[in-house]
């Protein structure tokens, strides 16, 4: 009876070890998948960041250009408060009053 009992214990140990091995394998797989997903998200965010920086660059250049155009316009605009009127009364007729007729 003693031999039978120790055999049963050994079987149980083997089964437990196998179960643990499978669980550890599953856990490692999950961790790997999680890491892969995070890496993909990171790559995607990096790409988005790069394209947004490019867009900001373009918009900054456009803003500089438009500021220069506005400065040049203000120098020759017959109405001193042209831009102020446009800002305080954002209506089409305010803009029209700035334009030469």
C-alpha positions in Angstrom: 0.0 0.0 0.0 2.9 2.3 0.8 4.4 1.9 -2.7 1.0 2.6 -4.3 0.7 5.8 -2.2 4.2 7.1 -3.1 3.4 6.4 -6.8 0.2 8.4 -6.5 2.1 11.3 -4.9 4.7 11.2 -7.7 2.0 11.3 -10.3 0.4 14.2 -8.5 3.7 16.1 -8.4 4.3 15.4 -12.1 0.8 16.6 -13.0 1.2 19.7 -10.8 4.6 20.4 -12.4 3.1 20.1 -15.9 0.2 22.3 -15.0 2.6 25.0 -13.6 4.8 24.7 -16.8 1.7 25.2 -19.0 0.6 28.2 -16.9 4.0 29.7 -17.0 4.1 29.3 -20.8 0.7 30.9 -21.1 1.8 33.8 -18.9 5.0 34.3 -20.9 2.9 34.3 -24.1 0.5 36.9 -22.7 3.4 39.1 -21.6 5.0 38.9 -25.0 1.7 39.8 -26.7 1.3 42.7 -24.3 4.8 43.9 -25.0 4.3 43.6 -28.8 1.0 45.5 -28.6 2.6 48.3 -26.6 5.5 48.5 -29.0 3.1 48.7 -32.0 1.2 51.5 -30.1 4.4 53.3 -29.4 5.5 53.1 -33.1 2.1 54.4 -34.2 2.3 57.3 -31.7 5.8 58.1 -32.9 4.6 58.3 -36.5 1.7 60.5 -35.5 4.0 62.7 -33.5 6.4 63.1 -36.5 3.5 64.0 -38.9 2.1 66.5 -36.4 5.5 68.1 -36.0 5.7 68.4 -39.8 2.2 69.9 -39.9 3.2 72.4 -37.1 6.3 73.4 -39.0 4.2 74.1 -42.2 1.6 76.0 -40.2 4.3 78.0 -38.4 5.9 79.0 -41.8 2.4 79.9 -43.1 1.8 82.1 -40.0 5.2 83.8 -40.4 4.4 84.5 -44.1 0.9 85.8 -43.3 2.3 88.0 -40.5 4.7 89.6 -43.0 1.9 90.1 -45.5 -0.2 91.7 -42.8 2.7 94.0 -41.7 3.2 95.1 -45.3 -0.5 95.7 -45.7 -0.7 97.8 -42.5 2.1 100.0 -43.8 0.1 100.9 -46.9 -3.4 100.6 -45.5 -5.2 104.0 -45.6 -7.2 103.1 -42.5 -5.0 103.2 -39.4 -7.3 101.0 -37.4 -8.1 98.5 -40.2 -6.9 95.4 -38.3 -8.4 96.6 -35.0 -11.8 97.1 -36.6 -11.6 93.7 -38.2 -10.8 92.1 -34.8 -13.4 94.0 -32.8 -16.1 93.7 -35.4 -15.5 90.4 -37.2 -18.1 91.0 -39.9 -17.7 90.9 -43.7 -18.3 94.6 -44.0 -15.4 95.4 -41.6 -13.1 93.5 -44.0 -14.8 95.2 -47.0 -14.1 98.6 -45.5 -10.3 97.8 -45.6 -10.3 96.8 -49.2 -9.8 99.4 -51.9 -13.0 100.1 -53.8 
